Amino acid sequence: MRTFRLGDHVRIKAGAFASFAGKIEGINQAKRLLKVVVEIFGRATPIKLKFRRSIKSPSRADSCRPDW
């Protein structure tokens, strides 16, 4: 079972935003959803995703940018 905390950095594993990384700004334990803010075209964009679609990543200054 994954444990997430506010402020953790995660990488998105699946879906339209796969390989993006961001910071957790909200957690809904009952629905097992995260609110993750990622940078898209230079703007902070909140995304809701299920726990299983993300993985914790090390905290880095560039961890909120996609790998392309």
FENFEN-V164342 format. One record per run of one state. SS is the DSSP state (helix for helix, strand for strand, loop for the rest). FROM is the first residue (numbers start at 0). LEN is the number of residues. Records with the same first field share a line. If there is no record, write none. Layout:
SS=FROM-LEN  FROM-LEN
This chain:
loop=0-8  12-8  28-4  40-2  56-12
strand=8-4  20-8  32-8  42-8  53-3
helix=50-3
